[in-house]
């Protein structure tokens, strides 16, 4: 579970991206573990799922870059192992 950042970079925007947040049967996600997704380009269709039956609250479906700072360039998640849930914090 050392993966904390996923950086997507390319010359043009992404049509579709599927991401599975960390966790395996031999090395489950850790309580308080953080995951950061960063992209240099917009992602029109974004599917984020959890590994091993974990759930995700408020999972985004797109990452649209704009000049508005509040849109940001990515998303952050934190894991709560007591309820097997990834929470989007940004």
HTML snippet that shows the backbone in 3Dmol.js (N, CA, C, O; Angstrom):
<script src="https://3Dmol.org/build/3Dmol-min.js"></script>
<div id="view" style="width:600px;height:400px;position:relative"></div>
<script>
const pdb = `
ATOM      1  N   UNK A   1       0.787  -1.213   0.000  1.00  0.00           N
ATOM      2  CA  UNK A   1       0.000   0.000   0.000  1.00  0.00           C
ATOM      3  C   UNK A   1       0.826   1.274   0.000  1.00  0.00           C
ATOM      4  O   UNK A   1       0.378   2.278   0.553  1.00  0.00           O
ATOM      5  N   UNK A   2       1.993   1.279  -0.586  1.00  0.00           N
ATOM      6  CA  UNK A   2       2.757   2.521  -0.592  1.00  0.00           C
ATOM      7  C   UNK A   2       2.233   3.532  -1.604  1.00  0.00           C
ATOM      8  O   UNK A   2       2.703   4.669  -1.639  1.00  0.00           O
ATOM      9  N   UNK A   3       1.263   3.134  -2.427  1.00  0.00           N
ATOM     10  CA  UNK A   3       0.748   4.041  -3.454  1.00  0.00           C
ATOM     11  C   UNK A   3      -0.136   5.086  -2.806  1.00  0.00           C
ATOM     12  O   UNK A   3      -1.177   4.763  -2.234  1.00  0.00           O
ATOM     13  N   UNK A   4       0.278   6.332  -2.895  1.00  0.00           N
ATOM     14  CA  UNK A   4      -0.515   7.422  -2.360  1.00  0.00           C
ATOM     15  C   UNK A   4      -0.907   8.423  -3.432  1.00  0.00           C
ATOM     16  O   UNK A   4      -1.876   9.162  -3.255  1.00  0.00           O
ATOM     17  N   UNK A   5      -0.178   8.464  -4.539  1.00  0.00           N
ATOM     18  CA  UNK A   5      -0.447   9.414  -5.611  1.00  0.00           C
ATOM     19  C   UNK A   5      -0.583   8.686  -6.935  1.00  0.00           C
ATOM     20  O   UNK A   5       0.167   7.754  -7.224  1.00  0.00           O
ATOM     21  N   UNK A   6      -1.542   9.117  -7.734  1.00  0.00           N
ATOM     22  CA  UNK A   6      -1.640   8.698  -9.124  1.00  0.00           C
ATOM     23  C   UNK A   6      -1.662   9.971  -9.949  1.00  0.00           C
ATOM     24  O   UNK A   6      -2.579  10.784  -9.832  1.00  0.00           O
ATOM     25  N   UNK A   7      -0.652  10.137 -10.779  1.00  0.00           N
ATOM     26  CA  UNK A   7      -0.528  11.336 -11.603  1.00  0.00           C
ATOM     27  C   UNK A   7      -0.778  10.945 -13.054  1.00  0.00           C
ATOM     28  O   UNK A   7      -0.056  10.122 -13.615  1.00  0.00           O
ATOM     29  N   UNK A   8      -1.801  11.537 -13.655  1.00  0.00           N
ATOM     30  CA  UNK A   8      -2.127  11.287 -15.056  1.00  0.00           C
ATOM     31  C   UNK A   8      -1.691  12.501 -15.869  1.00  0.00           C
ATOM     32  O   UNK A   8      -2.078  13.632 -15.573  1.00  0.00           O
ATOM     33  N   UNK A   9      -0.887  12.253 -16.889  1.00  0.00           N
ATOM     34  CA  UNK A   9      -0.357  13.341 -17.707  1.00  0.00           C
ATOM     35  C   UNK A   9      -0.366  12.881 -19.153  1.00  0.00           C
ATOM     36  O   UNK A   9      -0.083  11.718 -19.444  1.00  0.00           O
ATOM     37  N   UNK A  10      -0.684  13.775 -20.042  1.00  0.00           N
ATOM     38  CA  UNK A  10      -0.692  13.429 -21.454  1.00  0.00           C
ATOM     39  C   UNK A  10      -0.836  14.671 -22.305  1.00  0.00           C
ATOM     40  O   UNK A  10      -1.107  15.753 -21.784  1.00  0.00           O
ATOM     41  N   UNK A  11      -0.660  14.531 -23.598  1.00  0.00           N
ATOM     42  CA  UNK A  11      -0.728  15.695 -24.484  1.00  0.00           C
ATOM     43  C   UNK A  11      -2.147  16.216 -24.688  1.00  0.00           C
ATOM     44  O   UNK A  11      -2.333  17.393 -24.997  1.00  0.00           O
ATOM     45  N   UNK A  12      -3.154  15.349 -24.519  1.00  0.00           N
ATOM     46  CA  UNK A  12      -4.551  15.760 -24.681  1.00  0.00           C
ATOM     47  C   UNK A  12      -5.369  15.207 -23.524  1.00  0.00           C
ATOM     48  O   UNK A  12      -4.873  14.406 -22.731  1.00  0.00           O
ATOM     49  N   UNK A  13      -6.630  15.639 -23.429  1.00  0.00           N
ATOM     50  CA  UNK A  13      -7.509  15.153 -22.368  1.00  0.00           C
ATOM     51  C   UNK A  13      -7.791  13.664 -22.490  1.00  0.00           C
ATOM     52  O   UNK A  13      -7.544  13.054 -23.530  1.00  0.00           O
ATOM     53  N   UNK A  14      -8.312  13.088 -21.410  1.00  0.00           N
ATOM     54  CA  UNK A  14      -8.610  11.665 -21.372  1.00  0.00           C
ATOM     55  C   UNK A  14     -10.103  11.454 -21.603  1.00  0.00           C
ATOM     56  O   UNK A  14     -10.928  12.153 -21.015  1.00  0.00           O
ATOM     57  N   UNK A  15     -10.453  10.495 -22.456  1.00  0.00           N
ATOM     58  CA  UNK A  15     -11.850  10.181 -22.702  1.00  0.00           C
ATOM     59  C   UNK A  15     -12.443   9.427 -21.527  1.00  0.00           C
ATOM     60  O   UNK A  15     -13.494   9.810 -21.013  1.00  0.00           O
ATOM     61  N   UNK A  16     -11.778   8.351 -21.091  1.00  0.00           N
ATOM     62  CA  UNK A  16     -12.280   7.543 -19.983  1.00  0.00           C
ATOM     63  C   UNK A  16     -11.118   6.973 -19.187  1.00  0.00           C
ATOM     64  O   UNK A  16     -10.125   6.518 -19.755  1.00  0.00           O
ATOM     65  N   UNK A  17     -11.252   7.004 -17.859  1.00  0.00           N
ATOM     66  CA  UNK A  17     -10.235   6.455 -16.962  1.00  0.00           C
ATOM     67  C   UNK A  17     -10.939   5.663 -15.868  1.00  0.00           C
ATOM     68  O   UNK A  17     -11.883   6.151 -15.246  1.00  0.00           O
ATOM     69  N   UNK A  18     -10.473   4.438 -15.637  1.00  0.00           N
ATOM     70  CA  UNK A  18     -10.978   3.595 -14.548  1.00  0.00           C
ATOM     71  C   UNK A  18      -9.870   3.435 -13.514  1.00  0.00           C
ATOM     72  O   UNK A  18      -8.741   3.088 -13.861  1.00  0.00           O
ATOM     73  N   UNK A  19     -10.188   3.685 -12.245  1.00  0.00           N
ATOM     74  CA  UNK A  19      -9.204   3.602 -11.172  1.00  0.00           C
ATOM     75  C   UNK A  19      -9.773   2.743 -10.050  1.00  0.00           C
ATOM     76  O   UNK A  19     -10.923   2.913  -9.647  1.00  0.00           O
ATOM     77  N   UNK A  20      -8.954   1.816  -9.548  1.00  0.00           N
ATOM     78  CA  UNK A  20      -9.318   1.043  -8.364  1.00  0.00           C
ATOM     79  C   UNK A  20      -8.409   1.512  -7.237  1.00  0.00           C
ATOM     80  O   UNK A  20      -7.185   1.454  -7.348  1.00  0.00           O
ATOM     81  N   UNK A  21      -9.019   1.976  -6.151  1.00  0.00           N
ATOM     82  CA  UNK A  21      -8.235   2.462  -5.022  1.00  0.00           C
ATOM     83  C   UNK A  21      -7.514   1.298  -4.351  1.00  0.00           C
ATOM     84  O   UNK A  21      -7.947   0.152  -4.471  1.00  0.00           O
ATOM     85  N   UNK A  22      -6.403   1.582  -3.634  1.00  0.00           N
ATOM     86  CA  UNK A  22      -5.539   0.537  -3.079  1.00  0.00           C
ATOM     87  C   UNK A  22      -6.240  -0.432  -2.138  1.00  0.00           C
ATOM     88  O   UNK A  22      -7.248  -0.116  -1.506  1.00  0.00           O
ATOM     89  N   UNK A  23      -5.663  -1.620  -2.074  1.00  0.00           N
ATOM     90  CA  UNK A  23      -6.115  -2.674  -1.178  1.00  0.00           C
ATOM     91  C   UNK A  23      -6.105  -4.011  -1.896  1.00  0.00           C
ATOM     92  O   UNK A  23      -6.654  -4.135  -2.991  1.00  0.00           O
ATOM     93  N   UNK A  24      -5.494  -4.999  -1.293  1.00  0.00           N
ATOM     94  CA  UNK A  24      -5.495  -6.360  -1.830  1.00  0.00           C
ATOM     95  C   UNK A  24      -5.829  -7.307  -0.700  1.00  0.00           C
ATOM     96  O   UNK A  24      -5.884  -6.898   0.460  1.00  0.00           O
ATOM     97  N   UNK A  25      -6.053  -8.567  -1.027  1.00  0.00           N
ATOM     98  CA  UNK A  25      -6.369  -9.539   0.029  1.00  0.00           C
ATOM     99  C   UNK A  25      -5.186  -9.758   0.960  1.00  0.00           C
ATOM    100  O   UNK A  25      -5.378 -10.025   2.147  1.00  0.00           O
ATOM    101  N   UNK A  26      -3.969  -9.650   0.444  1.00  0.00           N
ATOM    102  CA  UNK A  26      -2.787  -9.842   1.292  1.00  0.00           C
ATOM    103  C   UNK A  26      -2.317  -8.558   1.946  1.00  0.00           C
ATOM    104  O   UNK A  26      -1.611  -8.595   2.954  1.00  0.00           O
ATOM    105  N   UNK A  27      -2.700  -7.431   1.384  1.00  0.00           N
ATOM    106  CA  UNK A  27      -2.302  -6.141   1.949  1.00  0.00           C
ATOM    107  C   UNK A  27      -3.465  -5.150   1.810  1.00  0.00           C
ATOM    108  O   UNK A  27      -3.492  -4.342   0.881  1.00  0.00           O
ATOM    109  N   UNK A  28      -4.431  -5.221   2.750  1.00  0.00           N
ATOM    110  CA  UNK A  28      -5.600  -4.337   2.656  1.00  0.00           C
ATOM    111  C   UNK A  28      -5.225  -2.879   2.891  1.00  0.00           C
ATOM    112  O   UNK A  28      -4.170  -2.574   3.447  1.00  0.00           O
ATOM    113  N   UNK A  29      -6.106  -1.990   2.459  1.00  0.00           N
ATOM    114  CA  UNK A  29      -5.899  -0.565   2.711  1.00  0.00           C
ATOM    115  C   UNK A  29      -5.823  -0.338   4.220  1.00  0.00           C
ATOM    116  O   UNK A  29      -6.471  -1.041   4.995  1.00  0.00           O
ATOM    117  N   UNK A  30      -5.042   0.630   4.619  1.00  0.00           N
ATOM    118  CA  UNK A  30      -4.809   0.917   6.031  1.00  0.00           C
ATOM    119  C   UNK A  30      -5.733   2.014   6.529  1.00  0.00           C
ATOM    120  O   UNK A  30      -6.071   2.930   5.779  1.00  0.00           O
ATOM    121  N   UNK A  31      -6.141   1.933   7.774  1.00  0.00           N
ATOM    122  CA  UNK A  31      -6.963   2.984   8.361  1.00  0.00           C
ATOM    123  C   UNK A  31      -6.205   4.313   8.285  1.00  0.00           C
ATOM    124  O   UNK A  31      -5.059   4.406   8.724  1.00  0.00           O
ATOM    125  N   UNK A  32      -6.842   5.321   7.733  1.00  0.00           N
ATOM    126  CA  UNK A  32      -6.208   6.629   7.575  1.00  0.00           C
ATOM    127  C   UNK A  32      -5.355   6.772   6.329  1.00  0.00           C
ATOM    128  O   UNK A  32      -4.793   7.839   6.082  1.00  0.00           O
ATOM    129  N   UNK A  33      -5.251   5.709   5.538  1.00  0.00           N
ATOM    130  CA  UNK A  33      -4.466   5.784   4.307  1.00  0.00           C
ATOM    131  C   UNK A  33      -5.080   6.825   3.380  1.00  0.00           C
ATOM    132  O   UNK A  33      -6.302   6.942   3.280  1.00  0.00           O
ATOM    133  N   UNK A  34      -4.220   7.576   2.707  1.00  0.00           N
ATOM    134  CA  UNK A  34      -4.692   8.600   1.786  1.00  0.00           C
ATOM    135  C   UNK A  34      -4.321   8.237   0.357  1.00  0.00           C
ATOM    136  O   UNK A  34      -3.309   7.586   0.100  1.00  0.00           O
ATOM    137  N   UNK A  35      -5.170   8.677  -0.564  1.00  0.00           N
ATOM    138  CA  UNK A  35      -4.929   8.474  -1.987  1.00  0.00           C
ATOM    139  C   UNK A  35      -5.215   9.783  -2.693  1.00  0.00           C
ATOM    140  O   UNK A  35      -6.258  10.399  -2.476  1.00  0.00           O
ATOM    141  N   UNK A  36      -4.284  10.209  -3.542  1.00  0.00           N
ATOM    142  CA  UNK A  36      -4.408  11.491  -4.245  1.00  0.00           C
ATOM    143  C   UNK A  36      -4.366  11.236  -5.749  1.00  0.00           C
ATOM    144  O   UNK A  36      -3.429  10.617  -6.254  1.00  0.00           O
ATOM    145  N   UNK A  37      -5.366  11.706  -6.449  1.00  0.00           N
ATOM    146  CA  UNK A  37      -5.432  11.610  -7.906  1.00  0.00           C
ATOM    147  C   UNK A  37      -5.198  13.003  -8.474  1.00  0.00           C
ATOM    148  O   UNK A  37      -5.885  13.957  -8.109  1.00  0.00           O
ATOM    149  N   UNK A  38      -4.221  13.112  -9.372  1.00  0.00           N
ATOM    150  CA  UNK A  38      -3.878  14.396  -9.984  1.00  0.00           C
ATOM    151  C   UNK A  38      -3.827  14.197 -11.498  1.00  0.00           C
ATOM    152  O   UNK A  38      -3.294  13.199 -11.983  1.00  0.00           O
ATOM    153  N   UNK A  39      -4.385  15.154 -12.236  1.00  0.00           N
ATOM    154  CA  UNK A  39      -4.359  15.067 -13.691  1.00  0.00           C
ATOM    155  C   UNK A  39      -4.010  16.417 -14.294  1.00  0.00           C
ATOM    156  O   UNK A  39      -4.452  17.461 -13.815  1.00  0.00           O
ATOM    157  N   UNK A  40      -3.216  16.379 -15.344  1.00  0.00           N
ATOM    158  CA  UNK A  40      -2.866  17.610 -16.049  1.00  0.00           C
ATOM    159  C   UNK A  40      -3.899  17.971 -17.108  1.00  0.00           C
ATOM    160  O   UNK A  40      -3.889  19.078 -17.647  1.00  0.00           O
ATOM    161  N   UNK A  41      -4.791  17.028 -17.401  1.00  0.00           N
ATOM    162  CA  UNK A  41      -5.820  17.235 -18.427  1.00  0.00           C
ATOM    163  C   UNK A  41      -7.183  16.779 -17.896  1.00  0.00           C
ATOM    164  O   UNK A  41      -7.260  16.021 -16.929  1.00  0.00           O
ATOM    165  N   UNK A  42      -8.233  17.240 -18.525  1.00  0.00           N
ATOM    166  CA  UNK A  42      -9.583  16.840 -18.141  1.00  0.00           C
ATOM    167  C   UNK A  42      -9.811  15.352 -18.399  1.00  0.00           C
ATOM    168  O   UNK A  42      -9.222  14.764 -19.306  1.00  0.00           O
ATOM    169  N   UNK A  43     -10.679  14.760 -17.582  1.00  0.00           N
ATOM    170  CA  UNK A  43     -11.104  13.368 -17.763  1.00  0.00           C
ATOM    171  C   UNK A  43     -12.623  13.405 -17.919  1.00  0.00           C
ATOM    172  O   UNK A  43     -13.338  13.772 -16.986  1.00  0.00           O
ATOM    173  N   UNK A  44     -13.108  13.030 -19.086  1.00  0.00           N
ATOM    174  CA  UNK A  44     -14.534  13.151 -19.371  1.00  0.00           C
ATOM    175  C   UNK A  44     -15.369  12.093 -18.642  1.00  0.00           C
ATOM    176  O   UNK A  44     -16.453  12.403 -18.147  1.00  0.00           O
ATOM    177  N   UNK A  45     -14.884  10.856 -18.570  1.00  0.00           N
ATOM    178  CA  UNK A  45     -15.579   9.798 -17.848  1.00  0.00           C
ATOM    179  C   UNK A  45     -14.603   9.181 -16.869  1.00  0.00           C
ATOM    180  O   UNK A  45     -13.595   8.595 -17.263  1.00  0.00           O
ATOM    181  N   UNK A  46     -14.914   9.316 -15.579  1.00  0.00           N
ATOM    182  CA  UNK A  46     -14.026   8.836 -14.524  1.00  0.00           C
ATOM    183  C   UNK A  46     -14.782   7.832 -13.668  1.00  0.00           C
ATOM    184  O   UNK A  46     -15.819   8.157 -13.090  1.00  0.00           O
ATOM    185  N   UNK A  47     -14.262   6.608 -13.588  1.00  0.00           N
ATOM    186  CA  UNK A  47     -14.862   5.577 -12.757  1.00  0.00           C
ATOM    187  C   UNK A  47     -13.862   5.204 -11.669  1.00  0.00           C
ATOM    188  O   UNK A  47     -12.788   4.676 -11.958  1.00  0.00           O
ATOM    189  N   UNK A  48     -14.218   5.482 -10.419  1.00  0.00           N
ATOM    190  CA  UNK A  48     -13.357   5.141  -9.291  1.00  0.00           C
ATOM    191  C   UNK A  48     -14.069   4.091  -8.453  1.00  0.00           C
ATOM    192  O   UNK A  48     -15.204   4.291  -8.021  1.00  0.00           O
ATOM    193  N   UNK A  49     -13.396   2.975  -8.230  1.00  0.00           N
ATOM    194  CA  UNK A  49     -13.983   1.902  -7.425  1.00  0.00           C
ATOM    195  C   UNK A  49     -13.011   1.513  -6.327  1.00  0.00           C
ATOM    196  O   UNK A  49     -11.822   1.827  -6.382  1.00  0.00           O
ATOM    197  N   UNK A  50     -13.539   0.829  -5.334  1.00  0.00           N
ATOM    198  CA  UNK A  50     -12.719   0.353  -4.230  1.00  0.00           C
ATOM    199  C   UNK A  50     -12.404  -1.117  -4.406  1.00  0.00           C
ATOM    200  O   UNK A  50     -13.197  -1.862  -4.982  1.00  0.00           O
ATOM    201  N   UNK A  51     -11.257  -1.536  -3.915  1.00  0.00           N
ATOM    202  CA  UNK A  51     -10.866  -2.940  -3.982  1.00  0.00           C
ATOM    203  C   UNK A  51     -11.512  -3.718  -2.844  1.00  0.00           C
ATOM    204  O   UNK A  51     -11.822  -3.157  -1.793  1.00  0.00           O
ATOM    205  N   UNK A  52     -11.712  -5.010  -3.061  1.00  0.00           N
ATOM    206  CA  UNK A  52     -12.140  -5.943  -2.012  1.00  0.00           C
ATOM    207  C   UNK A  52     -13.410  -5.541  -1.290  1.00  0.00           C
ATOM    208  O   UNK A  52     -13.490  -5.675  -0.069  1.00  0.00           O
ATOM    209  N   UNK A  53     -14.388  -5.059  -2.004  1.00  0.00           N
ATOM    210  CA  UNK A  53     -15.663  -4.751  -1.374  1.00  0.00           C
ATOM    211  C   UNK A  53     -15.694  -3.465  -0.576  1.00  0.00           C
ATOM    212  O   UNK A  53     -16.644  -3.227   0.170  1.00  0.00           O
ATOM    213  N   UNK A  54     -14.688  -2.639  -0.715  1.00  0.00           N
ATOM    214  CA  UNK A  54     -14.734  -1.344  -0.038  1.00  0.00           C
ATOM    215  C   UNK A  54     -15.628  -0.402  -0.830  1.00  0.00           C
ATOM    216  O   UNK A  54     -15.780  -0.548  -2.043  1.00  0.00           O
ATOM    217  N   UNK A  55     -16.211   0.551  -0.145  1.00  0.00           N
ATOM    218  CA  UNK A  55     -17.073   1.510  -0.829  1.00  0.00           C
ATOM    219  C   UNK A  55     -16.399   2.880  -0.862  1.00  0.00           C
ATOM    220  O   UNK A  55     -15.410   3.125  -0.171  1.00  0.00           O
ATOM    221  N   UNK A  56     -16.962   3.759  -1.682  1.00  0.00           N
ATOM    222  CA  UNK A  56     -16.435   5.110  -1.834  1.00  0.00           C
ATOM    223  C   UNK A  56     -17.592   6.087  -1.703  1.00  0.00           C
ATOM    224  O   UNK A  56     -18.612   5.936  -2.375  1.00  0.00           O
ATOM    225  N   UNK A  57     -17.441   7.087  -0.844  1.00  0.00           N
ATOM    226  CA  UNK A  57     -18.474   8.107  -0.724  1.00  0.00           C
ATOM    227  C   UNK A  57     -18.157   9.268  -1.652  1.00  0.00           C
ATOM    228  O   UNK A  57     -17.013   9.714  -1.746  1.00  0.00           O
ATOM    229  N   UNK A  58     -19.179   9.743  -2.330  1.00  0.00           N
ATOM    230  CA  UNK A  58     -19.069  10.926  -3.185  1.00  0.00           C
ATOM    231  C   UNK A  58     -17.995  10.773  -4.265  1.00  0.00           C
ATOM    232  O   UNK A  58     -17.217  11.696  -4.507  1.00  0.00           O
ATOM    233  N   UNK A  59     -17.957   9.630  -4.898  1.00  0.00           N
ATOM    234  CA  UNK A  59     -16.974   9.396  -5.958  1.00  0.00           C
ATOM    235  C   UNK A  59     -17.253  10.306  -7.151  1.00  0.00           C
ATOM    236  O   UNK A  59     -18.393  10.371  -7.612  1.00  0.00           O
ATOM    237  N   UNK A  60     -16.247  11.005  -7.657  1.00  0.00           N
ATOM    238  CA  UNK A  60     -16.456  11.871  -8.811  1.00  0.00           C
ATOM    239  C   UNK A  60     -16.628  11.042 -10.087  1.00  0.00           C
ATOM    240  O   UNK A  60     -16.169   9.902 -10.161  1.00  0.00           O
ATOM    241  N   UNK A  61     -17.285  11.618 -11.077  1.00  0.00           N
ATOM    242  CA  UNK A  61     -17.480  10.942 -12.361  1.00  0.00           C
ATOM    243  C   UNK A  61     -16.750  11.656 -13.502  1.00  0.00           C
ATOM    244  O   UNK A  61     -16.689  11.151 -14.623  1.00  0.00           O
ATOM    245  N   UNK A  62     -16.198  12.833 -13.203  1.00  0.00           N
ATOM    246  CA  UNK A  62     -15.415  13.598 -14.180  1.00  0.00           C
ATOM    247  C   UNK A  62     -14.370  14.414 -13.439  1.00  0.00           C
ATOM    248  O   UNK A  62     -14.500  14.677 -12.243  1.00  0.00           O
ATOM    249  N   UNK A  63     -13.345  14.806 -14.157  1.00  0.00           N
ATOM    250  CA  UNK A  63     -12.390  15.781 -13.653  1.00  0.00           C
ATOM    251  C   UNK A  63     -12.221  16.801 -14.776  1.00  0.00           C
ATOM    252  O   UNK A  63     -11.521  16.551 -15.757  1.00  0.00           O
ATOM    253  N   UNK A  64     -12.858  17.930 -14.623  1.00  0.00           N
ATOM    254  CA  UNK A  64     -12.842  18.954 -15.663  1.00  0.00           C
ATOM    255  C   UNK A  64     -11.965  20.111 -15.192  1.00  0.00           C
ATOM    256  O   UNK A  64     -12.274  20.772 -14.201  1.00  0.00           O
ATOM    257  N   UNK A  65     -10.882  20.345 -15.903  1.00  0.00           N
ATOM    258  CA  UNK A  65      -9.988  21.450 -15.568  1.00  0.00           C
ATOM    259  C   UNK A  65     -10.543  22.739 -16.153  1.00  0.00           C
ATOM    260  O   UNK A  65     -11.069  22.761 -17.266  1.00  0.00           O
ATOM    261  N   UNK A  66     -10.416  23.800 -15.391  1.00  0.00           N
ATOM    262  CA  UNK A  66     -10.832  25.108 -15.884  1.00  0.00           C
ATOM    263  C   UNK A  66      -9.991  26.164 -15.200  1.00  0.00           C
ATOM    264  O   UNK A  66      -9.123  25.849 -14.386  1.00  0.00           O
ATOM    265  N   UNK A  67     -10.244  27.387 -15.525  1.00  0.00           N
ATOM    266  CA  UNK A  67      -9.492  28.475 -14.903  1.00  0.00           C
ATOM    267  C   UNK A  67     -10.024  28.806 -13.511  1.00  0.00           C
ATOM    268  O   UNK A  67      -9.443  29.637 -12.813  1.00  0.00           O
ATOM    269  N   UNK A  68     -11.128  28.165 -13.096  1.00  0.00           N
ATOM    270  CA  UNK A  68     -11.694  28.401 -11.774  1.00  0.00           C
ATOM    271  C   UNK A  68     -10.917  27.600 -10.739  1.00  0.00           C
ATOM    272  O   UNK A  68     -10.945  26.370 -10.787  1.00  0.00           O
ATOM    273  N   UNK A  69     -10.232  28.241  -9.811  1.00  0.00           N
ATOM    274  CA  UNK A  69      -9.400  27.519  -8.854  1.00  0.00           C
ATOM    275  C   UNK A  69     -10.155  26.499  -8.015  1.00  0.00           C
ATOM    276  O   UNK A  69      -9.568  25.502  -7.595  1.00  0.00           O
ATOM    277  N   UNK A  70     -11.446  26.724  -7.758  1.00  0.00           N
ATOM    278  CA  UNK A  70     -12.189  25.796  -6.914  1.00  0.00           C
ATOM    279  C   UNK A  70     -12.358  24.428  -7.561  1.00  0.00           C
ATOM    280  O   UNK A  70     -12.610  23.448  -6.860  1.00  0.00           O
ATOM    281  N   UNK A  71     -12.224  24.339  -8.890  1.00  0.00           N
ATOM    282  CA  UNK A  71     -12.330  23.048  -9.563  1.00  0.00           C
ATOM    283  C   UNK A  71     -11.109  22.181  -9.323  1.00  0.00           C
ATOM    284  O   UNK A  71     -11.192  20.956  -9.412  1.00  0.00           O
ATOM    285  N   UNK A  72      -9.979  22.797  -9.020  1.00  0.00           N
ATOM    286  CA  UNK A  72      -8.763  22.050  -8.717  1.00  0.00           C
ATOM    287  C   UNK A  72      -8.269  21.211  -9.876  1.00  0.00           C
ATOM    288  O   UNK A  72      -8.750  21.328 -11.003  1.00  0.00           O
ATOM    289  N   UNK A  73      -7.304  20.366  -9.578  1.00  0.00           N
ATOM    290  CA  UNK A  73      -6.721  19.498 -10.596  1.00  0.00           C
ATOM    291  C   UNK A  73      -6.736  18.037 -10.162  1.00  0.00           C
ATOM    292  O   UNK A  73      -6.054  17.209 -10.766  1.00  0.00           O
ATOM    293  N   UNK A  74      -7.501  17.710  -9.127  1.00  0.00           N
ATOM    294  CA  UNK A  74      -7.522  16.329  -8.691  1.00  0.00           C
ATOM    295  C   UNK A  74      -8.472  16.108  -7.531  1.00  0.00           C
ATOM    296  O   UNK A  74      -9.262  16.977  -7.162  1.00  0.00           O
ATOM    297  N   UNK A  75      -8.368  14.907  -6.967  1.00  0.00           N
ATOM    298  CA  UNK A  75      -9.225  14.510  -5.854  1.00  0.00           C
ATOM    299  C   UNK A  75      -8.399  13.800  -4.801  1.00  0.00           C
ATOM    300  O   UNK A  75      -7.410  13.138  -5.115  1.00  0.00           O
ATOM    301  N   UNK A  76      -8.809  13.942  -3.549  1.00  0.00           N
ATOM    302  CA  UNK A  76      -8.153  13.269  -2.430  1.00  0.00           C
ATOM    303  C   UNK A  76      -9.167  12.380  -1.723  1.00  0.00           C
ATOM    304  O   UNK A  76     -10.346  12.717  -1.616  1.00  0.00           O
ATOM    305  N   UNK A  77      -8.681  11.233  -1.242  1.00  0.00           N
ATOM    306  CA  UNK A  77      -9.511  10.280  -0.514  1.00  0.00           C
ATOM    307  C   UNK A  77      -8.778   9.834   0.742  1.00  0.00           C
ATOM    308  O   UNK A  77      -7.547   9.832   0.784  1.00  0.00           O
ATOM    309  N   UNK A  78      -9.543   9.452   1.774  1.00  0.00           N
ATOM    310  CA  UNK A  78      -8.973   8.884   2.988  1.00  0.00           C
ATOM    311  C   UNK A  78      -9.806   7.659   3.362  1.00  0.00           C
ATOM    312  O   UNK A  78     -11.024   7.650   3.186  1.00  0.00           O
ATOM    313  N   UNK A  79      -9.133   6.620   3.883  1.00  0.00           N
ATOM    314  CA  UNK A  79      -9.790   5.336   4.142  1.00  0.00           C
ATOM    315  C   UNK A  79     -10.111   5.153   5.618  1.00  0.00           C
ATOM    316  O   UNK A  79      -9.280   5.424   6.486  1.00  0.00           O
ATOM    317  N   UNK A  80     -11.324   4.690   5.890  1.00  0.00           N
ATOM    318  CA  UNK A  80     -11.756   4.330   7.243  1.00  0.00           C
ATOM    319  C   UNK A  80     -11.947   2.818   7.262  1.00  0.00           C
ATOM    320  O   UNK A  80     -12.916   2.302   6.706  1.00  0.00           O
ATOM    321  N   UNK A  81     -11.015   2.107   7.906  1.00  0.00           N
ATOM    322  CA  UNK A  81     -11.055   0.642   7.879  1.00  0.00           C
ATOM    323  C   UNK A  81     -12.176   0.060   8.724  1.00  0.00           C
ATOM    324  O   UNK A  81     -12.588  -1.077   8.496  1.00  0.00           O
ATOM    325  N   UNK A  82     -12.679   0.817   9.698  1.00  0.00           N
ATOM    326  CA  UNK A  82     -13.744   0.266  10.548  1.00  0.00           C
ATOM    327  C   UNK A  82     -15.042   0.058   9.776  1.00  0.00           C
ATOM    328  O   UNK A  82     -15.846  -0.802  10.135  1.00  0.00           O
ATOM    329  N   UNK A  83     -15.250   0.835   8.724  1.00  0.00           N
ATOM    330  CA  UNK A  83     -16.453   0.673   7.905  1.00  0.00           C
ATOM    331  C   UNK A  83     -16.120   0.396   6.431  1.00  0.00           C
ATOM    332  O   UNK A  83     -16.994   0.466   5.567  1.00  0.00           O
ATOM    333  N   UNK A  84     -14.855   0.082   6.158  1.00  0.00           N
ATOM    334  CA  UNK A  84     -14.390  -0.280   4.809  1.00  0.00           C
ATOM    335  C   UNK A  84     -14.833   0.731   3.759  1.00  0.00           C
ATOM    336  O   UNK A  84     -15.390   0.367   2.724  1.00  0.00           O
ATOM    337  N   UNK A  85     -14.576   2.015   4.043  1.00  0.00           N
ATOM    338  CA  UNK A  85     -15.042   3.068   3.147  1.00  0.00           C
ATOM    339  C   UNK A  85     -13.945   4.093   2.875  1.00  0.00           C
ATOM    340  O   UNK A  85     -13.256   4.558   3.783  1.00  0.00           O
ATOM    341  N   UNK A  86     -13.809   4.428   1.592  1.00  0.00           N
ATOM    342  CA  UNK A  86     -12.969   5.550   1.174  1.00  0.00           C
ATOM    343  C   UNK A  86     -13.841   6.796   1.152  1.00  0.00           C
ATOM    344  O   UNK A  86     -14.917   6.780   0.553  1.00  0.00           O
ATOM    345  N   UNK A  87     -13.407   7.867   1.787  1.00  0.00           N
ATOM    346  CA  UNK A  87     -14.136   9.137   1.794  1.00  0.00           C
ATOM    347  C   UNK A  87     -13.401  10.148   0.922  1.00  0.00           C
ATOM    348  O   UNK A  87     -12.191  10.340   1.043  1.00  0.00           O
ATOM    349  N   UNK A  88     -14.160  10.783   0.048  1.00  0.00           N
ATOM    350  CA  UNK A  88     -13.582  11.875  -0.755  1.00  0.00           C
ATOM    351  C   UNK A  88     -13.499  13.093   0.137  1.00  0.00           C
ATOM    352  O   UNK A  88     -14.499  13.508   0.723  1.00  0.00           O
ATOM    353  N   UNK A  89     -12.313  13.671   0.245  1.00  0.00           N
ATOM    354  CA  UNK A  89     -12.130  14.851   1.092  1.00  0.00           C
ATOM    355  C   UNK A  89     -11.881  16.111   0.278  1.00  0.00           C
ATOM    356  O   UNK A  89     -11.855  17.212   0.827  1.00  0.00           O
ATOM    357  N   UNK A  90     -11.701  15.957  -1.008  1.00  0.00           N
ATOM    358  CA  UNK A  90     -11.545  17.124  -1.894  1.00  0.00           C
ATOM    359  C   UNK A  90     -11.992  16.747  -3.274  1.00  0.00           C
ATOM    360  O   UNK A  90     -11.948  17.575  -4.184  1.00  0.00           O
TER     361      UNK A  90
END
`;
const viewer = $3Dmol.createViewer("view");
viewer.addModel(pdb, "pdb");
viewer.setStyle({}, {cartoon: {color: "spectrum"}});
viewer.zoomTo();
viewer.render();
</script>
